């Protein structure tokens, strides 16, 4: 009976432990202008008339990985806005993301590929190779590729 109680206590304690990815996402949220937490965590930096928006999933199985779903720049209403592109807003978000990942020892993974629907709306958006170069400047390394996507990983530095 004593062994069973100790086992139950140990399991409950492990379930309550905060994993590195939890510290990581809280660190990001504390530095953002707006954050919504959930399955698909969203971090927003307000640049005045433009926003940079990061959508990220956390791996709670291992606790040291995060998947970058999207990083994009919009107008203040969250709509596609070419006047907000190539102003360094995504770079600011990427610097925040990578610095926070380094601080908490989080490995980042992503696919460099523009959303097809946005590319149809605005053909001036960067293609997969331009995006891969952007991410490589921030420490991401290519792990695989196909005709439409470049898979990339960044280890904490």
N, C-alpha and C positions, 0 to 999 in steps of 0.2 A: 504494500500500500504506500509506504514511504517513497519507494522508487517511482511509482506512478505519479504521485504528487510532484516530485522533483522534475520528472519528465514534462508534465503539464506546465509547470512554472517556466521551464526552459523554453518550451514552444511558445508560450505567450510572450515571454520576453523577446524572443527572436522576431515575432510578428510585430512588436511595437518598435523595434529598432528602426531608426531613420537611416536610409541607405545613402550612399554618396550622391546618387542622382537626385534625391530629394533636397539635399543641401544645395546642389548645383542649380536646380530649378528655382529654389527660393532665392538664391543669390542673383540669378537673372531677373527675377520678378522685382526684387528690391531696387534694382538699378534702372528698371524700365519706367516709362510714363504710364503704362497700363499693362496689366497682365490678367489673363483668365486661365485658371488652372483646371485641369480635367484630363480626359484621355489624350486630347490633342492640345497641349499647352500652347498658348499664344502670348507672345511678348511683343509690345509695341513701343517704339520710340517716336515721339512727335517732333518733327523738324519744322514746325510752323505750318506752312501750307501743304506739307507732305508728311507721310508716315512711312516708317520701315517696319515691316511685320514679319515676325519669325514664328513659325509653327513647328513644334518639336514634340516627339514622343520619347518617353523614358523607358528604359529596360529595367524592370524591377526584379527580374530573375537573377541577374548577375549584379546589378546595382552600379555598374561602372560604364554603361553605354547610353548614348542618346542618339536618336535618329532625327535628323533635320528633314522635316517634310517639305517645308516651303520657306523661302526668304524672298520677299518682294517689297516693292515700293509702290505706294499709291498716293492719291491726293488725300486731303484731310477727311474726306467722306469714305475712304476705303475703295475708291474706284480707280481703274487704270488711268494713268495720267502721264503721258510722255514728257511733260515739262518737269516731272519729278525724277526722271531717269538720269543716270550717269552724273549725279551730283555728289556722290560719296556717301549717301545715306545707307545703302546696303553695306558698305565698307564699315561704317560706324557700328552697325548691328553685328557684323562678323567679328569685329575687334572685341566687342562686349562678350559675344558668345565664346570665342576662343580663350579669352583671358579668364572667364569664369570656369570654363571646362578645365583649363590648366590648374586653376586654384583648387578644384575639387577632384582632380584626377579622372576626368571623364573622357572616354574615347567617343568621338563624333563620327557618324556615318551619314552619307547622303548620296543622292543621285543627281548629277549635274545634267539637267535637261529642262528647257523651258516648257511650261504647260502648253500643249498643242492649241488649245482654244485661244490663249493669249497671243501666241505667235500668228495665228490667223487674223486676229484683230490688229496686231501691230507687228509687221514683219521686221521692224528695226530692232526688236529685242535680241539680246545675245543668244547665240546658238549653244549647243552642248559644249563645243570646244572652247568658246569664249568663257562660258561659265566655269569650265574645268580650270582654265588659267586663273580666273578670279579666285577660286577656292584654293588652288595650289599656292597662291601668294600668301594664304593664311594657314599654310602647313598641311593641307590635305594632300593625300597621295592617291593616285589612280590605282584601283585594285582590279577593275574589269571594265569592259566597254562593249557596246554594240552599235548598230547604225544610228540609234537615236539617243543613247544615254551613256554617261560615264559614271561608274560607281567609284566612290571615293571614301577614304577613311583618314581620320586625323587622331593620332595618339596624343595624350597630354604631354606638354613640354615644360 
